[in-house]
Amino acid sequence: MDLRLDGHVAFVTGAARGIGRCIAETLRDLGARTASGDLTAPEIDDVLGVEIDVTDEDSVARAFEAIERELGKVDLLVLNAGVLRRGPLEETTLADWQLHMDVNLTGAFLCARRALPAMREAGYGRLVVIGSSAGITGAGAAPPGLPAYAASKAGVMTLAKAIASEYAAEGVTANAIAPTLIRTEMTANVPESFAEGVIPMRRFGKPEEVASLVAYLCTPHAGFITGEIVDVNGGFLID
């Protein structure tokens, strides 16, 4: 099976580190002309770095314009930008709640809305949302709670379903991936023994295991898969 992405233009948001950076590197290695975006433009070899604040409509427009000038119209969009703050519901401030909604949900909406017209015109597009198992269960793998994060991730995964339904006849697919504990900078201080206690596979996931699934969903081979939420969680949630 040929998984090359030559001739395509990919944009990964939230790509300065962790899962997003790994996804950008993977799409680049498969031949896509790739851009990575974050609040500070990421520096990744052979990947165009752009500055983007996904909560700001003008910033989103400028980032896409820069990519279009340098690489062409985006037809592979990976919505990975996100924030996570833990805390019980009663201790979640309105500012914390709004931050999660602005970055995790509204940011995805703004980027998708900017990219989809070109995909529709081309008759081909792939949109992949990086969600979370918390958006399904309402909780993380451990306390304290994640009410704002869980609600925002549920929202963005439902947004992917809405886009899938609206654009199915246009050659555009939209899917979400729902990881749980992935070994990145964010989990660097969490011991391996913790995963052994909550993940049936008894280990953390690897960023590459998320990135390889994203890459597959971006290929023509996944053209009949749309509106799906794909779990990547080592058996943490089997639904």
FENSULUR-V607185 format. One record per helix or strand of 2 or more residues. SS is the DSSP state (A for helix, B for strand). FROM is the first residue (numbers start at 1). LEN is the number of residues. If there is no record, write none. Layout:
SS|FROM|LEN, SS|FROM|LEN
This chain:
B|9|5, A|18|12, B|33|6, B|47|5, A|57|14, B|76|4, A|89|3, A|94|29, B|125|6, A|134|4, A|147|24, B|172|8, B|182|2, A|185|3, A|192|7, B|205|2, A|207|11, A|220|3, B|229|4
